[in-house]
Amino acid sequence: MADCGCHERGKRDPETLILHCLARRAVSRHWKCLEIGWKVLGTWMEDVGIIYILRRHISLLFLHGVVVLYTELISEKVALQSLKASDWHLEGAFDFFYSQPQIRAVTDSRRLEELYNRYKDPYVDMIMVDGISLLCNDLQVDPQDIVMLVVSWHMKAATMCEFSRQEFISGLQSLGVDSIEKFREKLPSLHAELKDENKFREIYNFAFGWAKDQGQKSLALDTAIGMWQLLFAEKHWPLVDHWCQFLQVRHNKAISRDTWSQLLEFAKTIDPQLSNYDAEGAWPYLIDEFVEYLFENGIVQRKN
């Protein structure tokens, strides 16, 4: 909770009101002052409004002079949706907001810090391999389970087997969880996101940058094979094992981002018997070579 005092107000209009406020907040047990630009969406009634912070992209509910933190849960879009649904009546907007289960979850920043401190490395301010193993143990999930890739995607993790403080805390806030129990209960719905074609594509493309070594443009072959086996197990692509064997026998080199992304398109659009494969299509050379490998080894019969 923060104590706020306004020192300048912009022109009040029915849709937006610009405020410049001096916010005080507790940081590491010390009070610090930050000047933050706030944009209030909707009508203004004394000191009541639905707001979000522009500079820090942190959303807040501003109610009777008290700021309650709802990080990443009240966006401009949600504020506008609430106000429009109530015909711009503020009390109705709050009623609408609290009636929406998908935006009602609130996280406790202190509990998130406690969780982070439980898993962080004793020597660096990061959650490393041992911390992630402990986290998986607490979640009662195998570290190799694909749901941990989905978790990493939500946390916007830059590197496999690592979470920075910001990644971990912001990720849990976006998921609306602040305890291991809530986190564990969230796992089935996270796994179910893989059934959504758009989310699967995002997670698949995320996995390339997440899994490759820092500073490298390509993904090590053994890592790429492991990731493909994990990801395509969800989509049941029948050629995945042949693809991995082909790479080990004929390629044995790192995988480019283009090959990584195009393989998903190939798996989605070309049937396993290659009946709709066009040799003149704009597939990467490696995928064309794979098709020839399938024909040469009698895995797939060539079209007449």
C-alpha positions as CSV (number, residue, x, y, z in Angstrom):
1,M,0.0,0.0,0.0
2,A,1.2,3.5,-0.8
3,D,0.4,6.9,0.4
4,C,-0.2,9.4,-2.4
5,G,-0.5,13.1,-2.8
6,C,-1.4,14.9,-6.0
7,H,0.5,18.1,-6.8
8,E,-0.8,18.8,-10.3
9,R,-3.9,17.8,-12.2
10,G,-4.5,18.0,-15.9
11,K,-7.7,19.1,-17.6
12,R,-10.6,16.9,-16.4
13,D,-12.4,15.3,-19.2
14,P,-14.9,12.5,-19.3
15,E,-12.4,10.0,-20.7
16,T,-8.9,10.8,-19.4
17,L,-7.3,12.8,-16.7
18,I,-3.6,13.3,-16.4
19,L,-2.2,13.4,-12.9
20,H,1.4,13.9,-11.7
21,C,1.7,12.5,-8.3
22,L,4.3,12.0,-5.7
23,A,4.1,8.4,-4.6
24,R,5.7,7.0,-1.5
25,R,6.3,3.3,-1.2
26,A,8.2,0.9,1.0
27,V,11.2,-0.6,-0.7
28,S,13.5,-2.9,1.3
29,R,12.1,-1.4,4.5
30,H,12.9,2.2,3.4
31,W,10.6,4.8,2.1
32,K,11.5,6.3,-1.3
33,C,9.8,9.0,-3.3
34,L,9.1,8.5,-6.9
35,E,7.5,11.0,-9.3
36,I,5.2,9.0,-11.5
37,G,2.8,10.0,-14.3
38,W,-0.6,8.6,-13.9
39,K,-3.4,8.5,-16.4
40,V,-6.9,8.2,-15.1
41,L,-9.4,6.6,-17.4
42,G,-13.0,7.6,-16.9
43,T,-14.8,10.3,-14.9
44,W,-13.3,11.8,-11.8
45,M,-15.2,11.8,-8.5
46,E,-13.3,13.5,-5.8
47,D,-10.3,11.2,-5.2
48,V,-11.7,8.0,-6.8
49,G,-10.7,6.6,-10.1
50,I,-9.4,3.6,-12.0
51,I,-5.8,4.2,-13.0
52,Y,-2.6,2.6,-14.3
53,I,1.0,3.8,-14.2
54,L,2.4,4.7,-17.6
55,R,6.1,4.9,-16.8
56,R,6.4,1.6,-14.9
57,H,3.5,-0.2,-16.7
58,I,2.2,-1.2,-13.3
59,S,-1.6,-1.1,-12.9
60,L,-3.3,0.2,-9.8
61,L,-6.7,0.7,-8.4
62,F,-6.9,4.2,-6.9
63,L,-9.7,4.3,-4.4
64,H,-10.4,7.1,-1.8
65,G,-6.8,8.1,-1.6
66,V,-5.5,4.6,-1.1
67,V,-3.5,2.8,-3.8
68,V,-3.8,-1.0,-3.9
69,L,-1.4,-2.8,-6.1
70,Y,-2.7,-5.1,-8.8
71,T,0.4,-5.5,-10.9
72,E,-0.3,-6.3,-14.6
73,L,-3.9,-7.1,-13.7
74,I,-5.7,-3.8,-14.4
75,S,-4.6,-2.5,-17.7
76,E,-5.9,0.4,-19.7
77,K,-8.0,-2.0,-21.8
78,V,-9.6,-3.5,-18.7
79,A,-10.2,0.0,-17.2
80,L,-11.9,1.1,-20.4
81,Q,-13.9,-2.1,-20.6
82,S,-15.1,-1.6,-17.0
83,L,-16.1,2.0,-17.6
84,K,-17.8,1.4,-20.9
85,A,-19.7,-1.6,-19.5
86,S,-21.1,0.8,-16.8
87,D,-21.9,3.6,-19.2
88,W,-19.0,5.6,-17.6
89,H,-20.5,5.4,-14.1
90,L,-17.6,4.9,-11.7
91,E,-19.4,2.8,-9.0
92,G,-20.7,0.5,-11.8
93,A,-17.2,0.2,-13.2
94,F,-15.9,-1.1,-9.9
95,D,-18.8,-3.5,-9.7
96,F,-18.1,-4.7,-13.2
97,F,-14.4,-5.0,-12.4
98,Y,-14.9,-7.2,-9.3
99,S,-17.4,-9.4,-11.1
100,Q,-14.7,-10.5,-13.6
101,P,-13.0,-13.6,-12.3
102,Q,-10.1,-13.4,-14.8
103,I,-8.9,-10.1,-13.4
104,R,-9.8,-10.5,-9.8
105,A,-6.7,-12.3,-8.6
106,V,-4.3,-10.2,-6.5
107,T,-0.8,-11.2,-5.4
108,D,1.0,-10.3,-2.2
109,S,4.4,-8.8,-3.0
110,R,5.8,-10.0,0.3
111,R,4.8,-13.6,-0.3
112,L,6.4,-13.4,-3.8
113,E,9.6,-12.1,-2.3
114,E,9.6,-15.0,0.2
115,L,9.1,-17.5,-2.6
116,Y,11.9,-16.0,-4.6
117,N,14.2,-16.0,-1.6
118,R,13.4,-19.7,-1.0
119,Y,14.7,-20.7,-4.5
120,K,17.4,-18.1,-5.3
121,D,21.0,-19.1,-5.5
122,P,23.0,-18.4,-2.3
123,Y,25.8,-16.7,-4.3
124,V,24.0,-14.8,-7.0
125,D,20.7,-13.0,-7.2
126,M,19.1,-15.5,-9.6
127,I,17.2,-18.7,-9.4
128,M,19.6,-21.3,-10.9
129,V,19.4,-25.1,-11.6
130,D,19.3,-26.1,-7.9
131,G,16.6,-23.6,-7.1
132,I,14.5,-24.7,-10.1
133,S,14.9,-28.3,-9.0
134,L,13.6,-27.4,-5.6
135,L,10.7,-25.4,-7.1
136,C,9.7,-28.4,-9.2
137,N,9.9,-30.6,-6.2
138,D,7.6,-28.2,-4.3
139,L,5.2,-28.1,-7.3
140,Q,5.3,-32.0,-7.5
141,V,6.2,-31.8,-11.2
142,D,9.1,-33.4,-13.2
143,P,11.6,-30.7,-14.2
144,Q,11.4,-32.2,-17.7
145,D,7.7,-31.7,-17.9
146,I,6.7,-29.4,-20.7
147,V,4.6,-27.3,-18.3
148,M,7.9,-25.9,-17.0
149,L,8.5,-24.5,-20.5
150,V,5.1,-22.9,-20.4
151,V,5.9,-21.4,-17.0
152,S,9.2,-20.0,-18.4
153,W,7.3,-18.5,-21.3
154,H,4.9,-16.7,-18.9
155,M,7.9,-15.5,-16.9
156,K,9.6,-14.3,-20.2
157,A,12.7,-16.1,-19.0
158,A,15.8,-15.3,-21.1
159,T,17.7,-18.5,-20.4
160,M,16.9,-22.1,-19.7
161,C,17.2,-23.2,-16.1
162,E,17.5,-19.6,-14.8
163,F,15.0,-17.0,-13.5
164,S,16.0,-13.5,-12.6
165,R,14.2,-11.8,-9.7
166,Q,12.2,-9.7,-12.1
167,E,11.3,-12.7,-14.4
168,F,10.2,-14.8,-11.4
169,I,8.2,-12.2,-9.5
170,S,6.6,-10.5,-12.6
171,G,5.8,-13.9,-14.0
172,L,3.9,-15.1,-10.9
173,Q,2.1,-11.7,-10.7
174,S,0.9,-12.1,-14.3
175,L,-0.3,-15.6,-13.4
176,G,-2.0,-14.3,-10.2
177,V,-0.3,-16.7,-7.9
178,D,1.7,-16.0,-4.7
179,S,2.0,-19.4,-3.1
180,I,3.2,-22.8,-4.0
181,E,-0.4,-24.1,-3.5
182,K,-1.8,-21.6,-6.0
183,F,1.1,-22.3,-8.4
184,R,0.4,-26.0,-8.2
185,E,-3.3,-25.5,-8.9
186,K,-2.4,-23.4,-11.9
187,L,-0.3,-26.0,-13.6
188,P,-3.2,-27.9,-15.4
189,S,-4.5,-24.7,-17.0
190,L,-1.0,-23.8,-18.0
191,H,-0.5,-27.2,-19.7
192,A,-3.9,-26.8,-21.4
193,E,-2.6,-23.6,-23.1
194,L,-0.6,-25.9,-25.4
195,K,-3.8,-26.9,-27.1
196,D,-4.3,-23.3,-28.3
197,E,-2.7,-23.2,-31.7
198,N,-1.6,-19.5,-31.4
199,K,-0.1,-20.0,-27.9
200,F,1.6,-23.2,-29.0
201,R,3.3,-21.3,-31.8
202,E,4.4,-18.5,-29.4
203,I,5.7,-21.1,-27.0
204,Y,7.5,-23.0,-29.8
205,N,9.2,-19.9,-31.1
206,F,10.0,-18.7,-27.6
207,A,11.8,-22.1,-26.9
208,F,14.5,-21.4,-29.5
209,G,15.9,-18.3,-27.8
210,W,15.3,-19.7,-24.4
211,A,17.2,-23.0,-25.0
212,K,20.1,-21.7,-27.1
213,D,23.4,-20.8,-25.4
214,Q,23.9,-17.1,-24.7
215,G,25.7,-15.2,-27.4
216,Q,24.9,-17.9,-30.0
217,K,22.7,-17.4,-33.0
218,S,22.0,-21.1,-33.6
219,L,20.7,-23.8,-31.3
220,A,22.9,-26.8,-30.5
221,L,21.7,-29.9,-32.3
222,D,21.3,-32.1,-29.2
223,T,19.3,-29.4,-27.4
224,A,17.2,-28.8,-30.5
225,I,16.4,-32.5,-30.7
226,G,15.4,-32.6,-27.1
227,M,13.1,-29.6,-27.5
228,W,11.5,-31.0,-30.6
229,Q,10.8,-34.3,-29.0
230,L,9.2,-32.5,-26.0
231,L,7.1,-30.1,-28.1
232,F,6.0,-32.4,-30.8
233,A,4.9,-35.0,-28.3
234,E,2.1,-32.6,-27.6
235,K,1.2,-32.4,-31.3
236,H,1.8,-36.0,-32.1
237,W,3.7,-35.3,-35.3
238,P,4.5,-38.8,-36.6
239,L,7.7,-37.8,-38.4
240,V,9.5,-36.3,-35.4
241,D,11.6,-39.3,-34.7
242,H,12.6,-39.6,-38.3
243,W,13.5,-35.9,-38.4
244,C,15.7,-36.3,-35.4
245,Q,17.4,-39.4,-36.8
246,F,18.0,-37.6,-40.1
247,L,19.7,-34.7,-38.4
248,Q,22.0,-36.9,-36.4
249,V,23.0,-38.9,-39.5
250,R,23.0,-36.3,-42.3
251,H,23.4,-32.9,-40.6
252,N,25.1,-33.0,-37.2
253,K,25.2,-29.2,-37.0
254,A,23.5,-26.5,-35.0
255,I,20.0,-25.4,-36.0
256,S,19.2,-22.0,-37.4
257,R,16.2,-20.0,-36.2
258,D,14.7,-20.2,-39.8
259,T,14.9,-24.0,-39.8
260,W,13.4,-24.1,-36.3
261,S,10.4,-21.9,-37.2
262,Q,9.8,-23.4,-40.6
263,L,9.7,-27.0,-39.3
264,L,6.6,-26.1,-37.3
265,E,4.9,-24.8,-40.4
266,F,6.0,-28.0,-42.3
267,A,4.6,-30.2,-39.5
268,K,1.3,-28.3,-39.5
269,T,0.7,-28.1,-43.2
270,I,2.3,-31.1,-44.9
271,D,0.6,-34.4,-44.2
272,P,2.9,-37.3,-43.0
273,Q,2.7,-39.1,-46.4
274,L,3.9,-35.9,-48.1
275,S,1.0,-35.9,-50.6
276,N,0.8,-32.2,-50.5
277,Y,4.5,-31.5,-50.4
278,D,5.7,-29.2,-53.2
279,A,9.4,-29.6,-54.1
280,E,9.3,-26.1,-55.6
281,G,8.0,-24.6,-52.3
282,A,10.1,-22.2,-50.3
283,W,11.2,-24.6,-47.6
284,P,14.7,-24.4,-46.1
285,Y,17.2,-26.6,-47.8
286,L,17.5,-28.8,-44.7
287,I,13.7,-29.7,-44.8
288,D,14.0,-30.5,-48.6
289,E,16.9,-32.8,-47.7
290,F,14.8,-34.4,-45.0
291,V,12.0,-35.2,-47.6
292,E,14.6,-36.8,-49.9
293,Y,15.8,-38.8,-46.9
294,L,12.3,-40.1,-46.3
295,F,11.9,-41.2,-49.9
296,E,15.4,-42.8,-50.1
297,N,14.8,-44.9,-47.0
298,G,11.3,-46.0,-48.0
299,I,9.8,-44.3,-45.0
300,V,7.4,-42.5,-47.3
301,Q,6.6,-43.6,-50.8
302,R,7.4,-41.1,-53.6
303,K,4.4,-39.8,-55.5
304,N,4.0,-41.1,-59.1
